[in-house]
Amino acid sequence: MLNHFFNFRHSLIAKLIVAVGLTLFLAIAIWAFFNIRYQKDRMIESVVASTDQLGSTIRLGAHYAMMLNSRDDINQIIQNIARQENIITIRIYNKAGQIKFSNRSEEVDRVTNIKAEACYICHRTDPPLSELNLEARRRIVQTSGGARMLGVISPIYNEPGCSTDACHVHPGDKKILGALDVVVSLAATDQEIMRRQKAVIALALVVFLLASTAIFILVVTFIKTPIRRLINGTRRIARGDYSSAVDIPRDDEMGQLAAAINRMGEKIGEKQSELNKERDRYEELFELVPCILTIQDRDFRILDFNREFADRFDPKPGDYCYQAYKGRSEKCEVCPVEKTFADGRSHYSEETGFNKDGTRTHWIVKTSPVKNEKGDIVAAMEMSLDITHRRQLEEELEKSEKKYHAIFNSIPNPVFVLDVETLTVLDCNDSVRMVYGLEPGDVLGRSFLDLFVEEERQHYADKLKTSEVINQVKQVDRSGRPLFVNIRVSPSEYAGQKVLLVTTSDVTKRLEAEMQLIQASKMATLGEMATGVAHELNQPLSVIKTASSFFMKKVRKKERIADEVLLTLAEEVDSHVDRATRIINHMRQFGRKSDLSLEPVQVNEVAERAFEIFSQQLKLREIEVVWDLDPGLPTIQAEPARLEQVFINLLINARDAIEARWGTQKKIGKCEKRITLRTRFDAGRVVAELADTGSGVPEIISGKIFDPFFTTKKVGEGTGLGLSISYGIVQDFGGTIQAVPAPGGGACFVIAFPCQDGKR
């Protein structure tokens, strides 16, 4: 019995019959439900319409009696109509809810609650509703005995005849005078509804039984028998019998399914043959693949392996993977096979072990799950790729990187690796700590421009991308103290991107020493110029002395000084005081220590200021100065006081060379004691030439004249630093200086500077 029930439960035919039967049952039940509901609604609507029509009849029948205010006639009409079957009550309410007329005498003059069921239909709003449709005016109530009653209330309107009649007192603004409520019994209607429900249900059951029987016969005949044949045919195919055909000689879907199963059997037979060939092929590939392959169970025992594994590790049957690979007695702490069994995913790892010859080897391991037909993980495949050579190269590379990193950090000068676009510091060595007082971690990720003073950052941002060498750049250390560095920039690559390799060398102390030498040279120059300056100041002092003596003489004699004479002498004194002030200010500015910042400078103006200090000396020595200045020269980047010292040093050397050659003679033959100062613009550079008619520079010493402490003067007549200091100053401004023979004898010093914008 249980077997039959079990077979029935798992039978497609049974499920199909049950499904169709349930569908049919639900369809008939739904049809019966809506049919009964429709008939019930129609019968209730008919009763409602009849009751409403009865109410209209009562209103029309009592209309004349109401107009005459004949209460007896109205009561008689209501009593007569209420005698009809199924009529329970007929009431007429006034607007205050008082029952004025009823077929039940005990209810007359009773005042009902205005919120009672009949009245609430209109009085649920304020003001009460005056017009309602029939659906809203009806109500169905149930008595305590279970019988149902239908009530329909109708409003009684204030007609023009009522409001104008002399016997009535209803004002014309009242629209509703009261309501007529008719209540009828639904007992007969409910009995009819019940009878029709039973008839519909009986009809539905008959139709369901007849349809179910027909469906059962059709399913058994046209579905069950062919399905049995199809099942038997598929079982033969499952056993490997691909030649037997399912015989269902029909053109419908069952026949087509049988033909499809027969074709499937033929195709499966062909595919099985191909699969056998593929299996043999993949077994061969498994053996010949040039990497290590093993199949392992959950206990890490090796179930299968390829030839490469056997040649490399010489495994024994039943070996654990950790024994065969690494000679261990227990599994590895991090095992990708274990992870694969845990989550069913592939995992990677890098492992180290020993070949059977004892050599150390490295490999990359990837695992993947092996599942059965149920999707359960029954084994794990482990594939290992030998990376011994790559690992050796990595170790060598790591050693090399450590060596070069040590060299990088040992460089005494700060080295920065900058992003070529943003100038962000990508890397730096430890020397930034000694020079800038910053830790490397404080610099990384910041802009290299943060090390410059704020007002010069944009200027050097452009120069860093276009220049190879930038000398005497002003930067600041961690405490904000200024320092000066020379910068070397070279393009390079770092971590696969283009970078700038920037090396800075701190030249602050060297520049301070140079500034001290320059200052000492200035003091020596001022000492040499003392005689000339004294003479230069003597002239304005003489004028002032003469004017003051004239004034005192006139005052003692009590003589009047003419206004014109007084004004002339005062103007003369004032002009010579200004002259003396300019000379003193110029000497004070020249003697002051220079700043190391560059600014736009006009070479002509600097040369003229330098000449002002020596003009009197040269005049006393009868040395002529010839000027040939280009008035349209562009500016250069320099420091005015230091550049002026270059011209002063060259003027001193020219003066001394002329005196060394000519002594105190003004002319010898056609030659004159003369200094020529010429400026011009040539190929994007500002060129200044200072030529003299002195003794010149012998070719044998031309390569040494710019060396420190080299001099051709006698002991005590020079330090040998003038030209050396001038050479350093010109180089600091990006210029060049050289000595060449002057036409007609003497020396010519040529100085060239790059102009600020490369053009006039």
DOMARVO-773017 format. One record per residue (C-alpha): x, y, z; residue number from 1. Coordinates in steps of 0.2 Angstrom, whole numbers, plus 2048, in hexadecimal, padded with zeros to 3 digits. Each point is the difference from the previous one (the first is absolute). Example, Ala and Ser with C-alpha at 12.3 -4.5 7.8 and 13.67 -1.06 7.14 Angstrom:
// DOMARVO-773017
    xx    yy    zz    nr
   83E   7EA   827     1
   806   811   7FD     2
This chain:
// DOMARVO-773017
    xx    yy    zz    nr
   800   800   800     1
   80E   80C   805     2
   809   7FB   7F0     3
   7F1   805   7F5     4
   7FE   810   80A     5
   813   804   7FD     6
   7FF   7FC   7EE     7
   7F0   80B   7FE     8
   809   80E   809     9
   80E   800   7F4    10
   7F6   7FC   7F1    11
   800   80E   7F2    12
   7EF   7FA   7FB    13
   7F9   801   812    14
   807   812   801    15
   7F9   805   7EF    16
   7EF   7F9   805    17
   800   808   811    18
   806   811   7F8    19
   7F3   800   7F3    20
   7F3   7FA   80C    21
   805   80E   80C    22
   800   80D   7F2    23
   7EF   7FA   7FA    24
   7F9   800   812    25
   806   811   803    26
   7F9   806   7F0    27
   7EF   7F9   803    28
   800   806   812    29
   805   812   7FB    30
   7F2   7FF   7F2    31
   7F3   7FA   80E    32
   806   80D   80C    33
   7FE   80E   7F4    34
   7F0   7F9   7F9    35
   7F8   7FF   811    36
   806   811   805    37
   7F9   808   7F0    38
   7EF   7F8   803    39
   800   805   812    40
   805   812   7FB    41
   7F2   801   7F3    42
   7F3   7F9   80B    43
   804   80D   80E    44
   801   80E   7F3    45
   7EE   7FB   7FA    46
   7FA   800   812    47
   808   811   803    48
   7F8   807   7F0    49
   7EF   7F9   805    50
   802   807   812    51
   805   811   7F9    52
   7F1   800   7F4    53
   7F5   7FC   80E    54
   807   80F   80A    55
   7FC   80B   7F0    56
   7EF   7F9   7FF    57
   7FD   804   813    58
   806   812   7FD    59
   7F5   802   7F1    60
   7F1   7F8   809    61
   802   80B   80F    62
   804   810   7F7    63
   7EE   807   7FF    64
   7FD   7FC   813    65
   810   809   804    66
   7FC   80F   7F6    67
   7EF   801   80A    68
   80A   7FB   810    69
   7F3   7F2   803    70
   809   7F4   80C    71
   7F3   7F4   801    72
   800   7FD   7ED    73
   813   7FE   801    74
   7FF   7F3   80E    75
   7F3   7F7   7F7    76
   80A   7FF   7F0    77
   80F   7FA   809    78
   7F6   7F3   80A    79
   7F8   7F9   7F0    80
   811   7FE   7F7    81
   809   7F8   80F    82
   7F3   7F2   7FF    83
   809   7F9   7F1    84
   80B   7F1   802    85
   812   802   804    86
   7FE   813   805    87
   805   802   812    88
   800   813   804    89
   7FC   810   7F7    90
   805   810   809    91
   800   812   7FC    92
   80D   80B   80A    93
   801   813   801    94
   810   809   7FE    95
   803   7FF   813    96
   800   7ED   800    97
   7EE   7FE   807    98
   7F5   7F2   7FA    99
   7F1   809   7FA   100
   7F7   7F2   7F7   101
   802   7ED   802   102
   7F7   7F0   7FD   103
   804   7FC   812   104
   7F6   80C   80B   105
   80C   7FE   80F   106
   80E   808   7F6   107
   7F7   810   7FB   108
   807   810   808   109
   810   7F7   805   110
   810   809   7FE   111
   80E   7F6   7F9   112
   812   803   802   113
   805   80B   7F1   114
   810   7F5   7FE   115
   7F5   7F0   7FF   116
   802   7F5   7F2   117
   7F2   806   7F5   118
   804   813   803   119
   813   7FE   800   120
   7FF   7FD   7ED   121
   7FD   812   7FD   122
   806   808   811   123
   812   7F9   7FF   124
   805   811   7F9   125
   7FD   812   806   126
   7F5   807   7F8   127
   7F6   7EF   7FC   128
   800   7F9   7EF   129
   7F1   805   7F6   130
   802   7F4   7F1   131
   806   7EE   800   132
   800   7F2   7F3   133
   7F6   7F0   804   134
   80F   7F6   804   135
   804   80D   80E   136
   7EE   800   807   137
   7FE   7EE   802   138
   806   7F6   810   139
   7FF   7ED   805   140
   7FE   7FC   812   141
   7FF   7F0   809   142
   7F3   7FC   80E   143
   805   7F7   810   144
   7F8   7F0   7F9   145
   80B   800   7F1   146
   7F4   807   7F3   147
   805   80D   7F4   148
   7F7   810   7FC   149
   802   80D   7F3   150
   7FD   813   803   151
   7FF   80E   7F3   152
   7FE   812   806   153
   7FA   80D   7F4   154
   801   813   803   155
   7F0   80A   800   156
   803   811   7F7   157
   7F8   811   804   158
   7F6   802   7F0   159
   7FA   812   7FB   160
   7EE   7FB   804   161
   805   7FD   812   162
   80A   80F   803   163
   7F3   80C   7F9   164
   7F0   7F8   806   165
   7F7   80A   80E   166
   7FE   7F1   80B   167
   812   7FB   801   168
   80E   809   809   169
   80F   7F8   7F7   170
   80B   80F   7FA   171
   806   7FF   7EE   172
   813   7FF   804   173
   7FE   7EF   808   174
   804   7F3   7F3   175
   7FC   7F0   80A   176
   7F0   7FE   80B   177
   803   7EE   805   178
   803   7EE   7FA   179
   7F6   7F1   7FC   180
   808   7EF   806   181
   7F9   7F0   7FA   182
   807   7EF   807   183
   7FC   7F0   7F8   184
   804   7EE   804   185
   80D   7F6   7F6   186
   7FB   7EF   806   187
   7F8   7FA   7F0   188
   80F   808   7F6   189
   80D   7F7   80B   190
   7F7   7EF   7FD   191
   800   803   7ED   192
   812   804   801   193
   804   7F0   80A   194
   7F6   7F5   7F4   195
   80A   807   7F1   196
   811   7FE   809   197
   7FC   7ED   802   198
   7FB   7FF   7EE   199
   810   808   7FA   200
   80B   7F6   80C   201
   7F8   7EF   7FA   202
   803   805   7EE   203
   812   804   803   204
   803   7EF   809   205
   7F8   7F7   7F1   206
   80A   809   7F3   207
   810   7FD   80A   208
   7FE   7EE   802   209
   7FC   7FD   7EE   210
   80F   80B   7FA   211
   80C   7F7   80C   212
   7FA   7EF   7FA   213
   803   805   7EE   214
   811   808   804   215
   806   7F0   809   216
   7FB   7F5   7F1   217
   809   80C   7F4   218
   810   801   80A   219
   801   7EE   803   220
   7FD   7FC   7EE   221
   80B   80D   7F7   222
   80D   804   80D   223
   803   7F3   80D   224
   804   7F1   7F4   225
   80B   80B   7F4   226
   80A   806   80F   227
   803   7EE   806   228
   807   7FC   7EF   229
   80B   810   801   230
   806   7FC   812   231
   805   7EF   7FA   232
   809   807   7F1   233
   80A   80C   80A   234
   805   7F3   80D   235
   807   7F6   7F2   236
   80A   80F   7FA   237
   806   802   812   238
   807   7EF   800   239
   80A   803   7F1   240
   7F4   7F8   7F3   241
   7FF   80E   7F3   242
   7F9   7F5   7F2   243
   7EF   7FB   806   244
   7F2   80D   7FB   245
   7F0   805   809   246
   7F1   7FB   7F5   247
   7F2   80D   801   248
   7F8   801   7EE   249
   7F7   810   803   250
   802   812   7F8   251
   7FC   809   810   252
   80C   807   80E   253
   802   7EE   807   254
   806   7FA   7EF   255
   80B   80E   7FE   256
   807   7FE   811   257
   804   7ED   7FC   258
   808   805   7F0   259
   80B   80D   80A   260
   805   7F3   80D   261
   805   7F4   7F2   262
   80B   80E   7F8   263
   806   804   811   264
   806   7EE   802   265
   809   801   7EF   266
   809   810   805   267
   804   7FA   811   268
   808   7F1   7F8   269
   80A   80B   7F5   270
   805   80C   80E   271
   805   7F2   80B   272
   80C   7FA   7F3   273
   807   811   7FF   274
   801   802   812   275
   80A   7F0   802   276
   80C   807   7F3   277
   801   810   80A   278
   803   7F7   810   279
   80E   7F7   7F9   280
   807   810   7F9   281
   7FF   809   811   282
   807   7F2   809   283
   80F   802   7F4   284
   801   813   803   285
   7FF   7FD   813   286
   80F   7F6   7FF   287
   80A   80B   7F4   288
   7FB   811   806   289
   811   80A   804   290
   7FB   804   812   291
   7FC   7F6   810   292
   7EF   7F9   802   293
   7F9   7F6   80F   294
   7EE   7FB   805   295
   7FF   7FF   814   296
   7F2   7FB   80C   297
   7FA   809   810   298
   80E   7F7   809   299
   80D   807   7F4   300
   804   7EF   7F9   301
   806   800   7EE   302
   7F2   7F7   7F6   303
   808   803   7EF   304
   80F   809   7F8   305
   808   803   7EF   306
   811   7FB   7F9   307
   808   811   804   308
   7FC   7FE   813   309
   807   7EE   800   310
   810   806   7F7   311
   803   80E   80D   312
   7FB   7F9   810   313
   800   7ED   7FF   314
   7EF   7FD   80A   315
   7FB   7F0   808   316
   7EE   7F9   7FF   317
   7F5   808   80E   318
   80D   80E   804   319
   7F9   810   807   320
   804   80F   7F6   321
   80A   809   80D   322
   80B   7F0   801   323
   803   7FF   7ED   324
   802   813   7FD   325
   80A   806   810   326
   804   7F0   80A   327
   7F6   806   80E   328
   7F7   7F5   80D   329
   7F1   80B   802   330
   7F6   80C   7F4   331
   806   811   7FC   332
   7F9   80E   80B   333
   7F9   809   7F1   334
   7F8   7F3   7F4   335
   7F7   806   7F1   336
   7F8   7EE   7FE   337
   7F9   802   811   338
   7F8   811   7FB   339
   7F9   7F8   7F1   340
   7F7   7F2   809   341
   7FA   80D   80D   342
   7F8   80D   7F3   343
   800   7F7   7EF   344
   80A   80D   7F8   345
   811   801   7F7   346
   80F   806   80B   347
   812   806   7FC   348
   810   7FE   80A   349
   812   800   7FE   350
   809   7F1   807   351
   812   7FA   803   352
   806   7EE   800   353
   80E   7F4   7FA   354
   801   7F6   7F0   355
   805   7ED   802   356
   812   805   7FD   357
   800   80C   80F   358
   800   810   7F7   359
   7F5   80E   806   360
   7F1   805   7F5   361
   7F3   80D   800   362
   7EF   7FF   7F8   363
   7EF   809   7FE   364
   7F1   7F5   806   365
   7EE   802   7FA   366
   7F2   7F4   806   367
   7EF   7FD   7F9   368
   7F2   7F5   807   369
   7FB   7EF   7F8   370
   7ED   7FD   802   371
   7F5   7F1   7FD   372
   7F0   800   7F7   373
   7F7   806   810   374
   80B   80F   801   375
   80A   7FA   810   376
   812   803   801   377
   809   7EF   7FF   378
   812   805   7FC   379
   80B   80F   7FC   380
   80B   802   7F1   381
   810   809   804   382
   80A   807   7F2   383
   812   806   803   384
   80B   80B   7F5   385
   813   800   802   386
   806   812   804   387
   811   7FC   807   388
   809   80A   7F3   389
   7F5   80F   802   390
   802   7FF   813   391
   813   800   7FE   392
   7FF   80F   7F5   393
   7F4   809   80D   394
   80D   7FC   80E   395
   80E   808   7F5   396
   7F5   80F   7FC   397
   7FB   802   812   398
   813   800   805   399
   803   80C   7F2   400
   7F2   80C   805   401
   806   7FF   812   402
   812   805   7FA   403
   7FA   80E   7F5   404
   7F4   806   80E   405
   80F   800   80C   406
   80A   80A   7F3   407
   7F1   80C   7FD   408
   7FE   803   813   409
   813   802   802   410
   802   80E   7F3   411
   805   810   80B   412
   7F5   80B   7F5   413
   7ED   7FF   801   414
   7F8   7F7   7F1   415
   7EE   802   7FC   416
   7F5   7F6   7F4   417
   7F3   80B   7F9   418
   7F0   7FE   7F6   419
   804   808   7EF   420
   7EF   809   7FF   421
   7FB   804   812   422
   812   801   808   423
   7FA   7F5   80E   424
   80E   7F7   80A   425
   7FE   7EE   7FD   426
   810   7FB   808   427
   80F   808   809   428
   810   7FA   809   429
   805   803   812   430
   80B   80F   7FC   431
   7F0   80B   801   432
   801   7FE   813   433
   812   808   801   434
   7FD   80E   7F3   435
   7EE   804   803   436
   7FD   7F9   811   437
   7F1   7F6   7FA   438
   7FC   7EE   801   439
   7FE   7F7   7F0   440
   7EE   7FB   805   441
   7FC   813   802   442
   806   804   7EE   443
   7F7   7F1   7F7   444
   7F0   805   7F7   445
   803   812   802   446
   805   80C   7F2   447
   812   804   7FE   448
   7FC   812   7FD   449
   7FB   801   813   450
   813   801   803   451
   801   810   7F7   452
   7FB   811   806   453
   7EE   803   7FC   454
   802   80F   7F4   455
   80D   7F6   7F5   456
   7F6   7EF   7FF   457
   7F8   803   7EF   458
   810   807   7F8   459
   80A   7F0   805   460
   7F1   7F5   7FC   461
   803   804   7EE   462
   813   800   801   463
   801   7EE   808   464
   7F7   7F9   7F0   465
   80B   809   7F4   466
   811   802   808   467
   80E   7F4   804   468
   80A   80B   80C   469
   7F9   80D   80B   470
   80D   809   80B   471
   7FE   809   811   472
   7EE   7FD   802   473
   7F9   806   810   474
   7F6   7F3   80B   475
   7FB   7FE   812   476
   802   7F2   80C   477
   7F4   7FA   80D   478
   802   80E   80C   479
   7FE   80D   7F2   480
   812   805   7FF   481
   806   804   7EF   482
   80D   7F6   7F7   483
   808   800   7EF   484
   802   7F1   7F5   485
   805   7FB   7EE   486
   7F4   7F5   7F7   487
   803   7F3   7F3   488
   7F1   7F9   7F7   489
   800   7F1   7F4   490
   7F1   7F6   7F9   491
   7FF   7EE   805   492
   7F3   7F2   803   493
   7FA   7FA   811   494
   7F3   7F2   803   495
   7FB   800   7ED   496
   7FD   813   7FF   497
   80A   80F   7FA   498
   808   80A   80E   499
   80D   80D   804   500
   80F   7FB   80A   501
   805   810   809   502
   810   802   80A   503
   803   80F   80C   504
   811   805   807   505
   800   80C   80F   506
   80B   80F   7FB   507
   7FB   80B   80E   508
   811   800   809   509
   809   802   7F0   510
   7F6   80F   7FB   511
   802   807   811   512
   813   7FE   7FE   513
   7FF   807   7EF   514
   7F6   80F   806   515
   80D   803   80D   516
   80E   800   7F3   517
   7F5   80B   7F5   518
   7FD   80C   80F   519
   813   800   803   520
   803   804   7EE   521
   7F3   80E   802   522
   809   807   80F   523
   811   7FF   7F7   524
   7F8   808   7F1   525
   7F9   80E   80B   526
   811   802   807   527
   808   802   7EF   528
   7F2   80C   7FC   529
   803   80B   80F   530
   80B   80C   7F8   531
   7F5   803   7F1   532
   7F0   801   80B   533
   809   80D   80C   534
   804   80A   7F1   535
   7EE   7FE   7F9   536
   7FA   806   811   537
   80D   80E   801   538
   7F8   809   7F2   539
   7EE   802   807   540
   808   804   811   541
   80B   80E   7F8   542
   7F0   808   7F8   543
   7F7   7FF   811   544
   810   807   809   545
   801   80F   7F3   546
   7EE   804   802   547
   800   7FF   813   548
   810   80B   800   549
   7F7   80D   7F5   550
   7F1   800   80B   551
   80A   803   810   552
   80A   80E   7F8   553
   7F1   809   7FB   554
   7F8   7FD   811   555
   80F   807   809   556
   800   810   7F5   557
   7EE   801   802   558
   7FE   801   7EE   559
   7F0   7FB   7F7   560
   800   7F1   7F5   561
   7F6   802   7F0   562
   7F2   7F4   7FE   563
   806   7F9   7EF   564
   812   7FD   808   565
   7F8   7F8   80F   566
   7F5   7F5   7F6   567
   80E   7FB   7F4   568
   80C   7FB   80E   569
   7F2   7F7   809   570
   7FC   7F6   7F1   571
   812   7FC   7FD   572
   802   7FA   812   573
   7F1   7F5   7FF   574
   805   7F8   7EF   575
   811   7FC   807   576
   7F9   7F9   811   577
   7F5   7F4   7F5   578
   80F   7FB   7F6   579
   80A   7FC   810   580
   7F0   7F6   807   581
   7FF   7F6   7F0   582
   812   7FB   801   583
   7FF   7FB   812   584
   7F0   7F6   7FE   585
   807   7F7   7F1   586
   810   7FB   80A   587
   7F5   7FB   80E   588
   7F5   7F5   7F5   589
   80F   7F9   7F7   590
   808   7FB   811   591
   7F0   7F8   806   592
   7FF   7ED   800   593
   7F6   7FA   7F1   594
   7F0   7F6   800   595
   801   7F0   7F6   596
   7EF   802   7F8   597
   7FF   804   7ED   598
   7F6   80E   7F8   599
   7FE   808   7EF   600
   810   80B   7FD   601
   804   80C   7F2   602
   813   7FE   7FC   603
   802   812   7FA   604
   7FA   807   810   605
   80C   7F5   80A   606
   80F   804   7F6   607
   7FC   813   801   608
   7FF   7FE   813   609
   811   7F7   801   610
   808   80E   7F6   611
   7F9   80E   80B   612
   80C   7F9   80E   613
   80F   801   7F5   614
   7FC   80F   7F5   615
   80B   80B   80A   616
   80E   7F4   802   617
   801   7FD   7ED   618
   7FF   812   7FD   619
   80E   804   80C   620
   80A   7F2   7F6   621
   7FB   808   7F0   622
   7F8   7F0   7FA   623
   7F3   802   7F3   624
   7F0   7F6   801   625
   7F6   7FD   7F0   626
   7EE   7FA   801   627
   7F7   7F6   7F3   628
   7F0   7FA   809   629
   7F1   7F8   7F7   630
   7F1   80A   807   631
   7F3   7F2   7FC   632
   808   7F2   80A   633
   7F4   7F4   809   634
   802   7FC   812   635
   809   7F1   808   636
   7FE   7F6   810   637
   80E   806   80C   638
   804   809   811   639
   804   812   7FC   640
   80D   802   80E   641
   80A   7F1   7FB   642
   7FF   804   7ED   643
   806   811   804   644
   80F   7F9   809   645
   805   7F6   7F0   646
   800   810   7F6   647
   80A   809   80E   648
   80D   7F1   800   649
   802   801   7EE   650
   802   813   800   651
   80D   7FF   80E   652
   80A   7F3   7F6   653
   7FE   80B   7F0   654
   807   80F   80A   655
   80E   7F6   807   656
   805   7F8   7EF   657
   800   811   7F8   658
   80B   808   80D   659
   80B   7F1   800   660
   803   802   7ED   661
   800   813   7FE   662
   803   807   812   663
   7FC   813   801   664
   802   803   7ED   665
   7F0   805   7F7   666
   806   7FB   7EF   667
   80D   7F6   7F8   668
   800   801   7EE   669
   7EE   7FD   7FA   670
   7FA   7F6   80F   671
   7F6   808   80E   672
   7FB   7FB   811   673
   7EF   7FA   7FD   674
   7F2   7F5   807   675
   7F2   7FB   7F4   676
   7F0   7F9   807   677
   7F3   7F9   7F3   678
   7F0   7F7   802   679
   7F5   7F7   7F3   680
   7F3   7F2   7FD   681
   806   7F1   7F7   682
   7F7   7F0   7FD   683
   7F4   801   80F   684
   80E   805   80C   685
   805   811   807   686
   813   803   7FD   687
   80B   80D   809   688
   812   803   7FA   689
   80D   80A   80A   690
   810   803   7F6   691
   810   809   806   692
   810   806   7F8   693
   80A   7F8   80E   694
   80D   7F3   800   695
   7F4   7F2   7FB   696
   800   7EE   805   697
   80E   7F5   7FA   698
   7FA   7F0   7F8   699
   80B   7F6   80C   700
   7F5   805   80F   701
   7EF   803   7F7   702
   7FA   7EF   807   703
   804   805   812   704
   7FA   811   802   705
   7EF   7FB   808   706
   809   7F4   80C   707
   7FE   805   813   708
   810   80A   806   709
   808   801   7EF   710
   807   811   7FD   711
   80D   808   7F5   712
   802   80F   80C   713
   80E   802   80D   714
   7FE   7FA   811   715
   7F5   80C   80A   716
   7F8   807   7F1   717
   7F2   7F3   7FE   718
   7F7   7F1   807   719
   7FE   7F6   7F0   720
   7ED   7FE   804   721
   7F8   80E   7F6   722
   7FF   7F6   7EF   723
   7FC   7F0   809   724
   7F2   808   80A   725
   7FA   808   7F0   726
   800   7EF   7F7   727
   7F6   7F8   80E   728
   7F3   80E   800   729
   7FD   7FF   7EE   730
   7FE   7EE   800   731
   7F3   801   80E   732
   7F6   80B   7F5   733
   801   7F3   7F2   734
   80D   80A   7F6   735
   811   7FE   7F9   736
   810   80B   800   737
   810   7FF   7F6   738
   80F   80A   7FC   739
   805   803   7EE   740
   80D   80C   7F9   741
   7FA   812   7FC   742
   803   808   7EF   743
   80F   80B   801   744
   807   7F7   810   745
   7F9   7FD   811   746
   7F3   7F5   806   747
   7ED   7FE   7FD   748
   7F5   7F7   80D   749
   7F0   7FA   7F8   750
   7F1   7FC   80B   751
   7F0   7F8   7F9   752
   7F0   7FD   80A   753
   7F0   7F7   7FA   754
   7F2   80D   800   755
   7F0   7FE   80A   756
   7F4   7FC   7F1   757
   80C   7FB   7F2   758
   7FC   80F   7F6   759
   801   813   800   760
